[in-house]
Amino acid sequence: MAKNISKKKPLTVNLRSKACNAVKSRQKPNLQKKKVNGKTVLITAREAKKMA
C-alpha cells in the first residue's frame, strides 16, 4: 500500500451557465506512485517532476 505524502486536495468550483445556473465540479490531483528511499509513496505529478 502506497502512502499519500502529498497535502493536495481536490479543487472544487462552480461552473456557471449563461442563465447563471451553478453546477459543482471537482478536479482531483494527479497522484502518481513513485519510489522514494525504497518506499512507494503517492505524490503529485508536479512534485515528482521537481524531484527528478
C-alpha positions in Angstrom: 0.0 0.0 0.0 1.4 3.3 -1.1 1.4 6.1 1.5 0.0 9.5 0.4 2.5 12.2 1.4 1.0 15.0 -0.7 -1.2 17.6 1.0 -3.1 18.4 -2.2 -6.9 18.3 -2.0 -9.4 18.2 -4.9 -10.2 21.6 -6.4 -13.9 22.4 -6.3 -15.5 25.1 -8.3 -19.0 26.2 -9.6 -19.4 26.0 -13.3 -21.8 28.7 -14.4 -24.1 28.6 -17.5 -25.4 31.7 -19.4 -28.5 31.5 -17.2 -26.2 31.6 -14.1 -27.1 28.1 -13.0 -24.4 26.7 -10.7 -23.1 23.1 -11.2 -20.4 21.8 -8.8 -17.2 20.5 -10.4 -14.2 18.7 -8.9 -10.6 18.3 -10.3 -8.6 15.7 -8.4 -4.8 16.0 -8.1 -2.7 13.9 -10.5 -1.3 11.4 -8.0 1.5 9.1 -9.1 3.2 6.1 -7.4 6.9 6.7 -7.0 9.7 5.1 -5.0 11.4 7.4 -2.5 14.1 5.9 -0.3 12.9 2.4 -1.2 9.3 3.1 -0.1 6.4 3.5 -2.5 4.6 6.8 -2.0 1.8 8.7 -3.7 2.9 12.2 -4.8 1.5 14.6 -7.4 3.0 14.6 -10.9 4.3 18.2 -10.3 6.1 17.1 -7.1 7.6 14.1 -9.0 8.8 16.4 -11.8 10.5 18.6 -9.3 12.3 15.6 -7.7 13.7 14.3 -10.9 
